[in-house]
């Protein structure tokens, strides 16, 4: 029975992942998420039902638009697949619980944030505000209002910690070292993960992003923004599901 739930959540994750990509992309361009309906960004052709099937439609069309034959970004099927995996992991790790619901909500907003940041290097305030409200509304019945307020305060602490890093980076490099969206993103992480884990997500994201950034710089190609690395770091810490003090001790031991 558990495999049934895992497979169903993977399928739902790919479907929602496709929708989240649309939301993130359109918010990055200040477009409506309702109108117009899904279409090819090149020829504006309205996508049919078969063209909206997550992952499979990209494979069946060989990564090209059915009508104008322009190459489609592989980011979309990859993101849909990862979202499906993350939805399944939420059940595997947390089971049917309030923590499962919070994790699904958190992952959903991370996918939208990453899509927007990659699309136009923007992390929309709308996503952070709505995401924070949704998480806190889930935390209250799950853990109590005291827990929700405590994590809100920890989010503020994470925000100012990231702001301090930005100020130091600006001074060190004599130019803007970080976008405002990345700083506000840490507030969202703090609300969900707590202050220590939010701060740790910076270092996890940096460890992942550093070699990738060096590779892109070596090839002289476009470097994606820091937000996706931060989101990946936060997702990893969420799925590890280990208290921050134990995690720090493990890191020190190794």
Secondary structure, 3 states (H helix, E strand, C coil): CHHHHHHHHHHHHHHHHHHHHHHHHHHHCCCCCCCCCCECCCCCCECCCHHHCCCHHHHHCCCECCCCCCECCCHHHHHHHHHHHHHHHHHHHHCCCHHHHHHHHHHHHHHHHHHHHHHHCCCCHHHHHHHHHHHHHHHHHHHCHHHHHHHHHHHHHHHHHHHHHHHHHHHHHCCCCCCHHHHHHHHHHHHHHCHHHHHHHHHHHHHHHHHHHHHHHHCCCCCCCCHHHHHHHHHHHHHHCCCHHHHHHHHHHC
